[in-house]
Amino acid sequence: MPVKHTPTGEVHKGEKGGSTGCGVNTKTKPDHWVDTSSRITCAKNGCKN
């Protein structure tokens, strides 16, 4: 399930409590991440493909 970074509004491939497709650790600031069903908007490798 995609996760949304709430401060920026960017949606990444990955999961809350783990890491995103582009390598961002979602455990660092867990309150900045929410599960979403929105389309992935991150254009970095790992998320976009």
C-alpha positions in Angstrom: 0.0 0.0 0.0 1.3 3.5 -0.8 2.3 5.9 2.0 1.9 9.6 2.0 4.4 12.0 3.5 2.1 14.5 5.1 4.4 17.6 5.2 5.1 17.4 1.4 2.0 15.6 0.2 4.2 13.2 -1.8 2.9 9.6 -2.2 5.6 6.8 -2.2 5.6 3.1 -2.8 6.2 1.3 0.4 4.7 0.9 3.9 4.4 2.7 7.1 6.9 1.4 9.7 9.3 0.3 7.0 10.9 2.1 4.1 9.7 3.5 0.8 10.6 2.2 -2.7 13.2 5.1 -3.0 14.8 4.2 0.3 13.2 6.7 2.8 12.9 5.2 6.3 9.3 5.8 7.5 10.3 4.8 11.1 12.3 8.0 11.6 9.3 10.3 11.9 6.3 8.0 11.9 3.8 10.8 12.5 4.8 12.2 9.1 3.5 9.1 7.2 0.0 7.8 6.6 -1.3 4.9 4.6 -3.2 5.9 1.5 -4.8 4.5 -1.6 -3.7 7.5 -3.7 -1.6 7.2 -6.8 2.2 7.3 -6.3 3.6 10.7 -7.1 7.3 10.2 -6.2 9.4 10.3 -9.3 12.5 8.7 -7.8 13.8 5.2 -8.7 12.1 2.5 -6.7 8.9 4.4 -6.4 8.1 5.3 -10.0 8.8 1.9 -11.4 
